[in-house]
Amino acid sequence: MGAVTGAVGAARPHPEPGFRVLAITHGRTGRTLARLAAPAGTRLRLTYTHSIYRQPGLEEFDLDEDGLRLVRLASPSAAVLEYYARPEPVRPGPDGLEIVIEPERHAFLPILASRTGARTVGYGAASVPLTRLVADGEPVHLRVLPDMR
């Protein structure tokens, strides 16, 4: 797969104060595929097409030094949200329907890149379809890089 440039390659090992850096690594080799930087408080957006319902879905995460915190699920499809089997209610939201979650911590997020699911990471100005980084069906991990200052 070709290298991703521009906003993806722009993150420095020592980001400016108030920035968070997200690393996308290959799930089996650990090789860094991309680094994305954005101001602290920026939400990570993982968008996809649900493989069964063929409807769009969105997972939103806050990033902090301890990892990623799932805070919201959204879709225009109630079936997509019900698939998560969450205890929180489905309610109207800016993306159609949503489930607002008490932040749920994940040290890292494992994801399979998929042409069918069109999984795409959005963080700050970057939008990265995962199949631009790895082949269809390959695993990637999303992880917050520690502040190295």
C-alpha positions, 0 to 999 in steps of 0.5 A: 500500500502507498504511503499517506502524506500531507496531514497524516505525515505532518505529526512530529514526535514532539507535538506542540503543547495542547496537541494529541497524536494518534498512531495507526500501526499494523496490527500484526507487525507493529509497524507505524503506518501513519501519525495524526496530530490535532489539538487536544479536545478534538474527537477521533471519528471512525466511520464505516458502512455496516456490513449487514445493514449497509448503512453508515455508522460512526464511533467517536472517541476522545483521546487522552494520555491513557488512550481512547475513550468511546463517547458516542455512536451514531447512524441514521439507522436504528438497526446499526445502533441496536447491533451494538446491544448497548444499555444506553438509549438510542435517541435523535442526534445530529447524525440521525440517531445516537447513543451517548456513552459514559466514556469507555476507556480503550488502551488501543483500538483494534480494527480490520481494514475493509473495502466493504466497511470502508472504515475511515479514521478522521482526526483533526484535518486528516481523513484516512481510509484504512485500506489506503494504509493496508490491504483489505482484511488487514488489522490495524491498531489505533493508539494515542502516543505519549507526550514525549517532552 
